[in-house]
Amino acid sequence: MSTDPRSNASTAWREHQLLAERRREFLGSPIHVLTMPETLALANEAMANRRPLHHTVVNVAKLVTMKNNAELREDVASADLINVDGAGVVWGARLCGVAVPERVAGVDIMTNLFALCAKNGYRPYLLGAEQHVLQAVDLQLAKDYPDLVVAGMHDGYFKPEDEAAVVEAINASKADCLFVAMPTPRKERFLKQYRDVLTPNFVMGVGGSFDVYGGKVARAPVLVQKLGFEWLFRVVQEPRRLWRRYFETNAAYVGLLWRELRQRRRSA
């Protein structure tokens, strides 16, 4: 960690420039066209130099929801760094002329950051999911990264009136980063509401990623991920719960994309 204020200021300026240069808009949402290594470098710089960085991702479901949820749209837009998580968003953005270099999935960012934390001595705080899932994640982290120190954990089943106490516990842990495994739009609202109060430098919502890392939910094979059918793999695992949700969401997304393409062609 650099102690030279001039060096830190220079690094902060470069990060600001990178984020500004790579910021685009797709279907009404800001996105950053960044690679995984670039994203991890920004997270590392935030923790190393103790500068706040609020991260989020957009996927097909979130883009569709944002069209009818102004609060979620504002919560996402307020984040410092917005990665593209979802092959459908990558392909759709490219069709509309937005050059997204690759999919940067939230679960992959999280697992890469676990390794980075272990290497550099950063302390993560785990917030969300069920208690038994948290315990499974903690056990898996101990196996994968014996030197990693987890600053603290709290399940996601707390009431709104308990939020202040949860934030206080996070801050008291002296964590360097915070992973919030709660569903959309709850995690986005939580991070937007408390970002100025939370002391971890890097914060991000990770949705159901604890379920994957803890082994509750199996992730699709790499080939299926690359082909863009990870959503179908999830439907096969829980067809009665997920098929309608994915059908309606994907249909709505195709409609949004079609209208966007028509509008762009008319204005070209």
Secondary structure, DSSP 4 states (H G I P E B T S, - for coil): ----HHHHHHHHHHHHHHHHHTEEEETTEEEE---HHHHHHHHHHHHHTT--EEEEEE-HHHHHHHHH-HHHHHHHHTSSEEEE--HHHHHHHHHTT--------HHHHHHHHHHHHHHHT--EEEEES-HHHHHHHHHHHHHH-TT----EEE-S---GGGHHHHHHHHHHTT-SEEEEE--TTHHHHHHHHHTTT---SEEEE-TTHHHHHTTSSPPPPHHHHHHT-HHHHHHHHSHHHHHHHHHHHHHHHHHHHHHHHHHHHHH-
